[in-house]
């Protein structure tokens, strides 16, 4: 059994931005993990300069699909989508 190889999709500033993109990728069926280098990130929440950079990694075999999703995200193609609240009960409005 071979280990899954991961590739860097993007590097963004701040954990919040990285989590948002990770969630979008996963909602589209692309697994993603986040990586912040250095032990300082575990002791302090850094969002300044290079210390706040977070890498978004996806499986190498999903890289092309992830790039398209990210491109669509930056182009605003997901802004008009109506996402359902998973906690909302049908007919509860």
Backbone atoms as SQL, in Angstrom:
CREATE TABLE atoms (id INTEGER PRIMARY KEY, chain TEXT, resi INTEGER, resn TEXT, atom TEXT, x REAL, y REAL, z REAL);
INSERT INTO atoms VALUES
  (1, 'A', 1, 'UNK', 'N', 0.852, -1.184, 0.000),
  (2, 'A', 1, 'UNK', 'CA', 0.000, 0.000, 0.000),
  (3, 'A', 1, 'UNK', 'C', 0.891, 1.239, 0.000),
  (4, 'A', 2, 'UNK', 'N', 0.681, 2.129, -0.957),
  (5, 'A', 2, 'UNK', 'CA', 1.511, 3.329, -1.027),
  (6, 'A', 2, 'UNK', 'C', 0.838, 4.479, -0.278),
  (7, 'A', 3, 'UNK', 'N', 1.693, 5.315, 0.291),
  (8, 'A', 3, 'UNK', 'CA', 1.182, 6.465, 1.033),
  (9, 'A', 3, 'UNK', 'C', 0.702, 7.530, 0.046),
  (10, 'A', 4, 'UNK', 'N', -0.319, 8.253, 0.439),
  (11, 'A', 4, 'UNK', 'CA', -0.849, 9.331, -0.399),
  (12, 'A', 4, 'UNK', 'C', 0.166, 10.465, -0.420),
  (13, 'A', 5, 'UNK', 'N', 0.463, 10.973, -1.614),
  (14, 'A', 5, 'UNK', 'CA', 1.381, 12.101, -1.741),
  (15, 'A', 5, 'UNK', 'C', 0.571, 13.390, -1.795),
  (16, 'A', 6, 'UNK', 'N', 1.012, 14.366, -1.018),
  (17, 'A', 6, 'UNK', 'CA', 0.318, 15.643, -0.916),
  (18, 'A', 6, 'UNK', 'C', 1.111, 16.714, -1.640),
  (19, 'A', 7, 'UNK', 'N', 0.397, 17.696, -2.202),
  (20, 'A', 7, 'UNK', 'CA', 1.014, 18.815, -2.911),
  (21, 'A', 7, 'UNK', 'C', 0.449, 20.116, -2.361),
  (22, 'A', 8, 'UNK', 'N', 1.268, 21.165, -2.372),
  (23, 'A', 8, 'UNK', 'CA', 0.824, 22.474, -1.900),
  (24, 'A', 8, 'UNK', 'C', -0.046, 23.108, -2.977),
  (25, 'A', 9, 'UNK', 'N', -1.281, 23.394, -2.619),
  (26, 'A', 9, 'UNK', 'CA', -2.214, 24.064, -3.524),
  (27, 'A', 9, 'UNK', 'C', -2.012, 25.570, -3.463),
  (28, 'A', 10, 'UNK', 'N', -1.908, 26.098, -2.257),
  (29, 'A', 10, 'UNK', 'CA', -1.806, 27.545, -2.073),
  (30, 'A', 10, 'UNK', 'C', -1.249, 27.822, -0.692),
  (31, 'A', 11, 'UNK', 'N', -0.814, 29.034, -0.496),
  (32, 'A', 11, 'UNK', 'CA', -0.365, 29.497, 0.816),
  (33, 'A', 11, 'UNK', 'C', -1.093, 30.807, 1.073),
  (34, 'A', 12, 'UNK', 'N', -1.832, 30.859, 2.182),
  (35, 'A', 12, 'UNK', 'CA', -2.655, 32.030, 2.478),
  (36, 'A', 12, 'UNK', 'C', -2.285, 32.592, 3.840),
  (37, 'A', 13, 'UNK', 'N', -2.672, 33.828, 4.058),
  (38, 'A', 13, 'UNK', 'CA', -2.424, 34.483, 5.331),
  (39, 'A', 13, 'UNK', 'C', -3.555, 34.214, 6.305),
  (40, 'A', 14, 'UNK', 'N', -3.225, 33.605, 7.423),
  (41, 'A', 14, 'UNK', 'CA', -4.201, 33.410, 8.486),
  (42, 'A', 14, 'UNK', 'C', -4.917, 32.076, 8.452),
  (43, 'A', 15, 'UNK', 'N', -5.118, 31.551, 9.635),
  (44, 'A', 15, 'UNK', 'CA', -5.789, 30.260, 9.794),
  (45, 'A', 15, 'UNK', 'C', -7.240, 30.318, 9.337),
  (46, 'A', 16, 'UNK', 'N', -7.926, 31.433, 9.577),
  (47, 'A', 16, 'UNK', 'CA', -9.328, 31.557, 9.195),
  (48, 'A', 16, 'UNK', 'C', -9.491, 31.410, 7.678),
  (49, 'A', 17, 'UNK', 'N', -8.658, 32.107, 6.908),
  (50, 'A', 17, 'UNK', 'CA', -8.722, 31.996, 5.446),
  (51, 'A', 17, 'UNK', 'C', -8.436, 30.568, 5.008),
  (52, 'A', 18, 'UNK', 'N', -7.440, 29.953, 5.615),
  (53, 'A', 18, 'UNK', 'CA', -7.066, 28.593, 5.252),
  (54, 'A', 18, 'UNK', 'C', -8.201, 27.614, 5.567),
  (55, 'A', 19, 'UNK', 'N', -8.831, 27.767, 6.724),
  (56, 'A', 19, 'UNK', 'CA', -9.944, 26.887, 7.107),
  (57, 'A', 19, 'UNK', 'C', -11.129, 27.054, 6.154),
  (58, 'A', 20, 'UNK', 'N', -11.383, 28.282, 5.724),
  (59, 'A', 20, 'UNK', 'CA', -12.465, 28.546, 4.794),
  (60, 'A', 20, 'UNK', 'C', -12.228, 27.801, 3.474),
  (61, 'A', 21, 'UNK', 'N', -11.029, 27.914, 2.939),
  (62, 'A', 21, 'UNK', 'CA', -10.702, 27.247, 1.673),
  (63, 'A', 21, 'UNK', 'C', -10.699, 25.735, 1.849),
  (64, 'A', 22, 'UNK', 'N', -10.186, 25.254, 2.958),
  (65, 'A', 22, 'UNK', 'CA', -10.191, 23.810, 3.232),
  (66, 'A', 22, 'UNK', 'C', -11.631, 23.289, 3.240),
  (67, 'A', 23, 'UNK', 'N', -12.520, 23.997, 3.910),
  (68, 'A', 23, 'UNK', 'CA', -13.925, 23.591, 3.959),
  (69, 'A', 23, 'UNK', 'C', -14.572, 23.588, 2.579),
  (70, 'A', 24, 'UNK', 'N', -14.248, 24.586, 1.769),
  (71, 'A', 24, 'UNK', 'CA', -14.783, 24.651, 0.413),
  (72, 'A', 24, 'UNK', 'C', -14.306, 23.458, -0.408),
  (73, 'A', 25, 'UNK', 'N', -13.012, 23.157, -0.330),
  (74, 'A', 25, 'UNK', 'CA', -12.466, 22.017, -1.068),
  (75, 'A', 25, 'UNK', 'C', -13.137, 20.720, -0.640),
  (76, 'A', 26, 'UNK', 'N', -13.260, 20.530, 0.670),
  (77, 'A', 26, 'UNK', 'CA', -13.867, 19.304, 1.182),
  (78, 'A', 26, 'UNK', 'C', -15.336, 19.199, 0.782),
  (79, 'A', 27, 'UNK', 'N', -16.040, 20.330, 0.725),
  (80, 'A', 27, 'UNK', 'CA', -17.436, 20.324, 0.293),
  (81, 'A', 27, 'UNK', 'C', -17.557, 19.924, -1.177),
  (82, 'A', 28, 'UNK', 'N', -16.496, 20.141, -1.930),
  (83, 'A', 28, 'UNK', 'CA', -16.474, 19.769, -3.342),
  (84, 'A', 28, 'UNK', 'C', -15.879, 18.375, -3.549),
  (85, 'A', 29, 'UNK', 'N', -15.568, 17.673, -2.447),
  (86, 'A', 29, 'UNK', 'CA', -15.066, 16.308, -2.535),
  (87, 'A', 29, 'UNK', 'C', -13.563, 16.165, -2.625),
  (88, 'A', 30, 'UNK', 'N', -12.830, 17.249, -2.373),
  (89, 'A', 30, 'UNK', 'CA', -11.367, 17.202, -2.426),
  (90, 'A', 30, 'UNK', 'C', -10.816, 17.251, -0.996),
  (91, 'A', 31, 'UNK', 'N', -10.132, 16.201, -0.551),
  (92, 'A', 31, 'UNK', 'CA', -9.540, 16.227, 0.786),
  (93, 'A', 31, 'UNK', 'C', -8.467, 17.317, 0.869),
  (94, 'A', 32, 'UNK', 'N', -8.320, 17.912, 2.027),
  (95, 'A', 32, 'UNK', 'CA', -7.321, 18.962, 2.214),
  (96, 'A', 32, 'UNK', 'C', -6.813, 18.939, 3.644),
  (97, 'A', 33, 'UNK', 'N', -5.554, 19.322, 3.811),
  (98, 'A', 33, 'UNK', 'CA', -4.967, 19.485, 5.142),
  (99, 'A', 33, 'UNK', 'C', -4.246, 20.824, 5.170),
  (100, 'A', 34, 'UNK', 'N', -4.077, 21.352, 6.364),
  (101, 'A', 34, 'UNK', 'CA', -3.398, 22.632, 6.553),
  (102, 'A', 34, 'UNK', 'C', -2.070, 22.411, 7.244),
  (103, 'A', 35, 'UNK', 'N', -1.095, 23.234, 6.892),
  (104, 'A', 35, 'UNK', 'CA', 0.227, 23.116, 7.497),
  (105, 'A', 35, 'UNK', 'C', 0.796, 24.491, 7.797),
  (106, 'A', 36, 'UNK', 'N', 1.184, 24.672, 9.054),
  (107, 'A', 36, 'UNK', 'CA', 1.915, 25.866, 9.465),
  (108, 'A', 36, 'UNK', 'C', 3.241, 25.386, 10.010),
  (109, 'A', 37, 'UNK', 'N', 4.322, 25.798, 9.393),
  (110, 'A', 37, 'UNK', 'CA', 5.644, 25.361, 9.818),
  (111, 'A', 37, 'UNK', 'C', 6.066, 26.059, 11.107),
  (112, 'A', 38, 'UNK', 'N', 6.843, 25.373, 11.901),
  (113, 'A', 38, 'UNK', 'CA', 7.432, 25.979, 13.087),
  (114, 'A', 38, 'UNK', 'C', 6.641, 25.746, 14.351),
  (115, 'A', 39, 'UNK', 'N', 7.340, 25.532, 15.430),
  (116, 'A', 39, 'UNK', 'CA', 6.703, 25.250, 16.716),
  (117, 'A', 39, 'UNK', 'C', 5.993, 26.470, 17.287),
  (118, 'A', 40, 'UNK', 'N', 6.381, 27.678, 16.867),
  (119, 'A', 40, 'UNK', 'CA', 5.772, 28.895, 17.398),
  (120, 'A', 40, 'UNK', 'C', 4.290, 28.988, 17.131),
  (121, 'A', 41, 'UNK', 'N', 3.821, 28.355, 16.074),
  (122, 'A', 41, 'UNK', 'CA', 2.404, 28.413, 15.750),
  (123, 'A', 41, 'UNK', 'C', 1.550, 27.660, 16.767),
  (124, 'A', 42, 'UNK', 'N', 2.164, 26.720, 17.458),
  (125, 'A', 42, 'UNK', 'CA', 1.408, 25.961, 18.452),
  (126, 'A', 42, 'UNK', 'C', 1.305, 26.727, 19.766),
  (127, 'A', 43, 'UNK', 'N', 2.254, 27.606, 20.039),
  (128, 'A', 43, 'UNK', 'CA', 2.241, 28.360, 21.284),
  (129, 'A', 43, 'UNK', 'C', 1.488, 29.678, 21.148),
  (130, 'A', 44, 'UNK', 'N', 1.555, 30.278, 19.948),
  (131, 'A', 44, 'UNK', 'CA', 0.941, 31.583, 19.736),
  (132, 'A', 44, 'UNK', 'C', 0.156, 31.568, 18.427),
  (133, 'A', 45, 'UNK', 'N', -0.988, 32.216, 18.429),
  (134, 'A', 45, 'UNK', 'CA', -1.759, 32.346, 17.184),
  (135, 'A', 45, 'UNK', 'C', -1.189, 33.515, 16.406),
  (136, 'A', 46, 'UNK', 'N', -0.384, 33.233, 15.405),
  (137, 'A', 46, 'UNK', 'CA', 0.274, 34.277, 14.634),
  (138, 'A', 46, 'UNK', 'C', -0.447, 34.481, 13.312),
  (139, 'A', 47, 'UNK', 'N', -0.782, 35.716, 13.012),
  (140, 'A', 47, 'UNK', 'CA', -1.416, 36.054, 11.746),
  (141, 'A', 47, 'UNK', 'C', -0.708, 37.222, 11.079),
  (142, 'A', 48, 'UNK', 'N', 0.567, 37.423, 11.403),
  (143, 'A', 48, 'UNK', 'CA', 1.310, 38.563, 10.899),
  (144, 'A', 48, 'UNK', 'C', 2.431, 38.089, 9.987),
  (145, 'A', 49, 'UNK', 'N', 2.504, 38.674, 8.805),
  (146, 'A', 49, 'UNK', 'CA', 3.588, 38.375, 7.882),
  (147, 'A', 49, 'UNK', 'C', 3.734, 36.896, 7.585),
  (148, 'A', 50, 'UNK', 'N', 4.967, 36.477, 7.402),
  (149, 'A', 50, 'UNK', 'CA', 5.227, 35.086, 7.046),
  (150, 'A', 50, 'UNK', 'C', 4.877, 34.125, 8.178),
  (151, 'A', 51, 'UNK', 'N', 4.807, 34.621, 9.425),
  (152, 'A', 51, 'UNK', 'CA', 4.450, 33.756, 10.541),
  (153, 'A', 51, 'UNK', 'C', 2.979, 33.347, 10.488),
  (154, 'A', 52, 'UNK', 'N', 2.175, 34.112, 9.766),
  (155, 'A', 52, 'UNK', 'CA', 0.756, 33.799, 9.659),
  (156, 'A', 52, 'UNK', 'C', 0.400, 33.002, 8.421),
  (157, 'A', 53, 'UNK', 'N', 1.396, 32.609, 7.643),
  (158, 'A', 53, 'UNK', 'CA', 1.146, 31.874, 6.413),
  (159, 'A', 53, 'UNK', 'C', 0.778, 30.418, 6.698),
  (160, 'A', 54, 'UNK', 'N', -0.260, 29.956, 6.023),
  (161, 'A', 54, 'UNK', 'CA', -0.723, 28.580, 6.167),
  (162, 'A', 54, 'UNK', 'C', -0.753, 27.950, 4.779),
  (163, 'A', 55, 'UNK', 'N', -0.142, 26.786, 4.658),
  (164, 'A', 55, 'UNK', 'CA', -0.166, 26.063, 3.390),
  (165, 'A', 55, 'UNK', 'C', -1.390, 25.161, 3.351),
  (166, 'A', 56, 'UNK', 'N', -2.037, 25.127, 2.194),
  (167, 'A', 56, 'UNK', 'CA', -3.170, 24.237, 1.962),
  (168, 'A', 56, 'UNK', 'C', -2.668, 23.125, 1.056),
  (169, 'A', 57, 'UNK', 'N', -2.740, 21.893, 1.548),
  (170, 'A', 57, 'UNK', 'CA', -2.261, 20.747, 0.795),
  (171, 'A', 57, 'UNK', 'C', -3.415, 19.853, 0.379),
  (172, 'A', 58, 'UNK', 'N', -3.302, 19.307, -0.824),
  (173, 'A', 58, 'UNK', 'CA', -4.292, 18.375, -1.358),
  (174, 'A', 58, 'UNK', 'C', -3.539, 17.178, -1.937),
  (175, 'A', 59, 'UNK', 'N', -4.209, 16.045, -2.106),
  (176, 'A', 59, 'UNK', 'CA', -3.552, 14.909, -2.735),
  (177, 'A', 59, 'UNK', 'C', -3.090, 15.283, -4.149),
  (178, 'A', 60, 'UNK', 'N', -1.903, 14.806, -4.521),
  (179, 'A', 60, 'UNK', 'CA', -1.362, 15.140, -5.838),
  (180, 'A', 60, 'UNK', 'C', -2.335, 14.806, -6.957),
  (181, 'A', 61, 'UNK', 'N', -3.055, 13.696, -6.829),
  (182, 'A', 61, 'UNK', 'CA', -3.973, 13.300, -7.894),
  (183, 'A', 61, 'UNK', 'C', -5.247, 14.149, -7.941),
  (184, 'A', 62, 'UNK', 'N', -5.423, 15.050, -6.979),
  (185, 'A', 62, 'UNK', 'CA', -6.573, 15.964, -6.962),
  (186, 'A', 62, 'UNK', 'C', -6.155, 17.406, -7.193),
  (187, 'A', 63, 'UNK', 'N', -4.883, 17.629, -7.494),
  (188, 'A', 63, 'UNK', 'CA', -4.350, 18.986, -7.589),
  (189, 'A', 63, 'UNK', 'C', -5.029, 19.804, -8.687),
  (190, 'A', 64, 'UNK', 'N', -5.220, 19.237, -9.865),
  (191, 'A', 64, 'UNK', 'CA', -5.849, 19.981, -10.967),
  (192, 'A', 64, 'UNK', 'C', -7.274, 20.390, -10.606),
  (193, 'A', 65, 'UNK', 'N', -8.030, 19.466, -10.025),
  (194, 'A', 65, 'UNK', 'CA', -9.403, 19.771, -9.620),
  (195, 'A', 65, 'UNK', 'C', -9.416, 20.847, -8.529),
  (196, 'A', 66, 'UNK', 'N', -8.500, 20.742, -7.575),
  (197, 'A', 66, 'UNK', 'CA', -8.426, 21.722, -6.492),
  (198, 'A', 66, 'UNK', 'C', -8.049, 23.100, -7.023),
  (199, 'A', 67, 'UNK', 'N', -7.158, 23.153, -7.992),
  (200, 'A', 67, 'UNK', 'CA', -6.784, 24.445, -8.596),
  (201, 'A', 67, 'UNK', 'C', -7.988, 25.091, -9.271),
  (202, 'A', 68, 'UNK', 'N', -8.812, 24.292, -9.937),
  (203, 'A', 68, 'UNK', 'CA', -10.002, 24.835, -10.593),
  (204, 'A', 68, 'UNK', 'C', -10.988, 25.362, -9.559),
  (205, 'A', 69, 'UNK', 'N', -11.180, 24.622, -8.472),
  (206, 'A', 69, 'UNK', 'CA', -12.088, 25.060, -7.405),
  (207, 'A', 69, 'UNK', 'C', -11.580, 26.368, -6.796),
  (208, 'A', 70, 'UNK', 'N', -10.273, 26.455, -6.547),
  (209, 'A', 70, 'UNK', 'CA', -9.687, 27.659, -5.967),
  (210, 'A', 70, 'UNK', 'C', -9.813, 28.838, -6.925),
  (211, 'A', 71, 'UNK', 'N', -9.594, 28.594, -8.200),
  (212, 'A', 71, 'UNK', 'CA', -9.750, 29.636, -9.210),
  (213, 'A', 71, 'UNK', 'C', -11.184, 30.141, -9.249),
  (214, 'A', 72, 'UNK', 'N', -12.135, 29.217, -9.205),
  (215, 'A', 72, 'UNK', 'CA', -13.550, 29.592, -9.183),
  (216, 'A', 72, 'UNK', 'C', -13.889, 30.391, -7.923),
  (217, 'A', 73, 'UNK', 'N', -13.318, 29.993, -6.794),
  (218, 'A', 73, 'UNK', 'CA', -13.547, 30.700, -5.531),
  (219, 'A', 73, 'UNK', 'C', -13.053, 32.147, -5.620),
  (220, 'A', 74, 'UNK', 'N', -11.815, 32.319, -6.103),
  (221, 'A', 74, 'UNK', 'CA', -11.255, 33.668, -6.216),
  (222, 'A', 74, 'UNK', 'C', -11.997, 34.505, -7.257),
  (223, 'A', 75, 'UNK', 'N', -12.622, 33.856, -8.242),
  (224, 'A', 75, 'UNK', 'CA', -13.397, 34.568, -9.262),
  (225, 'A', 75, 'UNK', 'C', -14.810, 34.898, -8.767),
  (226, 'A', 76, 'UNK', 'N', -15.176, 34.423, -7.569),
  (227, 'A', 76, 'UNK', 'CA', -16.475, 34.733, -6.986),
  (228, 'A', 76, 'UNK', 'C', -17.603, 33.826, -7.435),
  (229, 'A', 77, 'UNK', 'N', -17.279, 32.683, -8.006),
  (230, 'A', 77, 'UNK', 'CA', -18.323, 31.806, -8.535),
  (231, 'A', 77, 'UNK', 'C', -19.138, 31.101, -7.454),
  (232, 'A', 78, 'UNK', 'N', -18.686, 31.123, -6.213),
  (233, 'A', 78, 'UNK', 'CA', -19.425, 30.467, -5.136),
  (234, 'A', 78, 'UNK', 'C', -20.266, 31.451, -4.325),
  (235, 'A', 79, 'UNK', 'N', -20.166, 32.745, -4.626),
  (236, 'A', 79, 'UNK', 'CA', -20.848, 33.764, -3.827),
  (237, 'A', 79, 'UNK', 'C', -22.362, 33.684, -3.897),
  (238, 'A', 80, 'UNK', 'N', -22.924, 33.304, -5.027),
  (239, 'A', 80, 'UNK', 'CA', -24.369, 33.299, -5.193),
  (240, 'A', 80, 'UNK', 'C', -25.015, 31.962, -4.873),
  (241, 'A', 81, 'UNK', 'N', -24.223, 30.989, -4.428),
  (242, 'A', 81, 'UNK', 'CA', -24.796, 29.686, -4.113),
  (243, 'A', 81, 'UNK', 'C', -25.500, 29.746, -2.771),
  (244, 'A', 82, 'UNK', 'N', -26.630, 29.062, -2.706),
  (245, 'A', 82, 'UNK', 'CA', -27.414, 28.995, -1.479),
  (246, 'A', 82, 'UNK', 'C', -27.093, 27.672, -0.791),
  (247, 'A', 83, 'UNK', 'N', -26.270, 27.737, 0.251),
  (248, 'A', 83, 'UNK', 'CA', -25.889, 26.538, 0.978),
  (249, 'A', 83, 'UNK', 'C', -26.890, 26.305, 2.099),
  (250, 'A', 84, 'UNK', 'N', -27.333, 25.086, 2.208),
  (251, 'A', 84, 'UNK', 'CA', -28.309, 24.750, 3.244),
  (252, 'A', 84, 'UNK', 'C', -27.614, 24.598, 4.586),
  (253, 'A', 85, 'UNK', 'N', -28.301, 24.992, 5.628),
  (254, 'A', 85, 'UNK', 'CA', -27.813, 24.813, 6.984),
  (255, 'A', 85, 'UNK', 'C', -28.117, 23.376, 7.404),
  (256, 'A', 86, 'UNK', 'N', -27.085, 22.554, 7.699),
  (257, 'A', 86, 'UNK', 'CA', -27.330, 21.158, 8.046),
  (258, 'A', 86, 'UNK', 'C', -28.113, 20.986, 9.343),
  (259, 'A', 87, 'UNK', 'N', -28.138, 22.022, 10.191),
  (260, 'A', 87, 'UNK', 'CA', -28.862, 21.928, 11.458),
  (261, 'A', 87, 'UNK', 'C', -30.325, 22.361, 11.338),
  (262, 'A', 88, 'UNK', 'N', -30.667, 22.971, 10.205),
  (263, 'A', 88, 'UNK', 'CA', -32.029, 23.472, 10.025),
  (264, 'A', 88, 'UNK', 'C', -32.968, 22.307, 9.660),
  (265, 'A', 89, 'UNK', 'N', -34.084, 22.258, 10.345),
  (266, 'A', 89, 'UNK', 'CA', -35.074, 21.215, 10.095),
  (267, 'A', 89, 'UNK', 'C', -35.947, 21.625, 8.910),
  (268, 'A', 90, 'UNK', 'N', -36.306, 20.684, 8.032),
  (269, 'A', 90, 'UNK', 'CA', -37.186, 21.012, 6.895),
  (270, 'A', 90, 'UNK', 'C', -38.503, 21.613, 7.396),
  (271, 'A', 91, 'UNK', 'N', -38.936, 22.683, 6.749),
  (272, 'A', 91, 'UNK', 'CA', -40.210, 23.323, 7.085),
  (273, 'A', 91, 'UNK', 'C', -40.186, 24.143, 8.363),
  (274, 'A', 92, 'UNK', 'N', -38.989, 24.459, 8.890),
  (275, 'A', 92, 'UNK', 'CA', -38.929, 25.189, 10.170),
  (276, 'A', 92, 'UNK', 'C', -38.836, 26.692, 9.990),
  (277, 'A', 93, 'UNK', 'N', -39.075, 27.197, 8.805),
  (278, 'A', 93, 'UNK', 'CA', -38.955, 28.633, 8.597),
  (279, 'A', 93, 'UNK', 'C', -40.189, 29.374, 8.951);
